[in-house]
């Protein structure tokens, strides 16, 4: 039974060891001060590592600056002498991070086994003693803050010979706390001991000891930087000058190059303006290309007799209860030189191997290529017109001035000059003012070109004729009667302007309601279920556009396997999920 008992004890010991949580067991500092003002510190840190925070070893961040009682920033240097693990030298390296010297103890490729580890860090530092009229003083933060509760924190301070302790205090808590949940006592050998138990995460133990003046040699006082009026108010002055120059530049360039020319008088148009194609009218009106313009081109080709649109109703869904509208395009004649460039592309690209093509919403590489060529053709034709008057060159100087202003801000931050209220106020006022004024200027400096204004005026005239609400104003211009021929001629333009339903209603009101035309309207270029003219135009613009768009869009590839952490948990993810992570205190 004895071997079994021993085995059970070993298993129980291993299980109890692995079940423990990571923690910092103790943090002890032995601080020795010599007469030259050099402070030698030996820190002994004992942890229990389980591979969560302490994977390879520990980190120790030492601040590279501190503030004295007059709020002056004092730079601190450190010289790491030795790092031990269980009394033996261990690999370490240092990095400067966020105004700290960080000591990394351990090796990148070597991980700790679960267990207890004791580290010793020995380093020297200067500039830690405060010199006053009647005494000198050493204030020391014993431990660095940790994400884990520290079971025990303690320190021993040893002063040079001849230095007697005049006063001592200890403090605990977060930065700025005045609590004293700690023990502080002087010993017979002249040293000072301080300690605290169960120090919570984010808190530190700080000691302060006053001792006999003159024992530690006071270094020659560095000449304090003389803060001038510019240091205290410079950013305010620069900001005023900066905003004055920018506002002058904004106003000057806008008045000379950005004021819009007078808009042409809008006159009703009863035919396509300036011989423009429907897609051209749509793009010039909207100011950019949209894939939906292809519908206007297809309908225009149909109205002109080059192709016929045939509606195909397909049964889908459970038991074929749902009927989806699909379209087939049938070529009736070859394209010719009278067609606009984009419509020539439609004719030459769609009907390469057959005179009939079915648009069922499924991806078709030939339709995707056609849409790509169609888009390039439209941009090639009208990009120059739409980009007229952008005046992008006038954005260069504001950008350069704003970048330079940012460098000035960085200098003020580096020199710690934002503690002065004028500089701080200048920052809070100037940055929003810079952003808002630049955005307004970017909108104002755009000056529409003469051609763009002319085209848009003509297009507005066509919209005036198409719009039912403008009928009273149109009476003075003797508008033509809306016949089937005129309705079909302007239908592609109404589609391009998203006014197809209004144009269809106007056609129904002016023509189909007339007693001279009792028969329902049925276009020869469209074959399918009968619909009112207004609904026909609207259905074509919506469903045909979507069908062509789907046919030109490649199907998305579904991913498999690991590595896609964009949502996680089948779409029910949360902020922070994924790989990586870590905490301060270990690496």
Secondary structure as UniProt FT lines:
FT   HELIX           2..19
FT   STRAND          23..33
FT   TURN            35..36
FT   STRAND          39..49
FT   STRAND          58..63
FT   STRAND          65..67
FT   TURN            69..70
FT   STRAND          73..75
FT   STRAND          78..85
FT   TURN            86..87
FT   STRAND          88..89
FT   STRAND          92..97
FT   TURN            98..99
FT   STRAND          100..105
FT   TURN            108..109
FT   STRAND          115..125
FT   STRAND          129..131
FT   STRAND          136..141
FT   STRAND          150..158
FT   TURN            161..162
FT   STRAND          165..173
FT   TURN            175..176
FT   STRAND          183..186
FT   TURN            188..189
FT   STRAND          192..199
FT   TURN            201..202
FT   STRAND          204..211
FT   TURN            213..214
FT   HELIX           229..253
FT   HELIX           254..258
FT   HELIX           273..275
FT   HELIX           278..286
FT   TURN            291..292
FT   HELIX           293..303
FT   TURN            304..305
FT   STRAND          307..316
FT   HELIX           318..320
FT   STRAND          322..331
FT   TURN            337..338
FT   HELIX           341..350
FT   STRAND          356..359
FT   HELIX           365..386
FT   TURN            387..389
FT   HELIX           392..394
FT   HELIX           395..414
FT   TURN            415..416
FT   TURN            418..419
FT   HELIX           421..444
FT   HELIX           450..466
FT   HELIX           468..470
FT   HELIX           471..474
FT   HELIX           475..477
FT   HELIX           484..496
FT   TURN            497..498
FT   HELIX           500..507
FT   HELIX           508..512
FT   TURN            515..516
FT   TURN            524..525
FT   STRAND          526..527
FT   HELIX           533..539
FT   HELIX           540..544
FT   HELIX           545..551
FT   HELIX           569..571
FT   TURN            575..576
FT   TURN            584..585
//
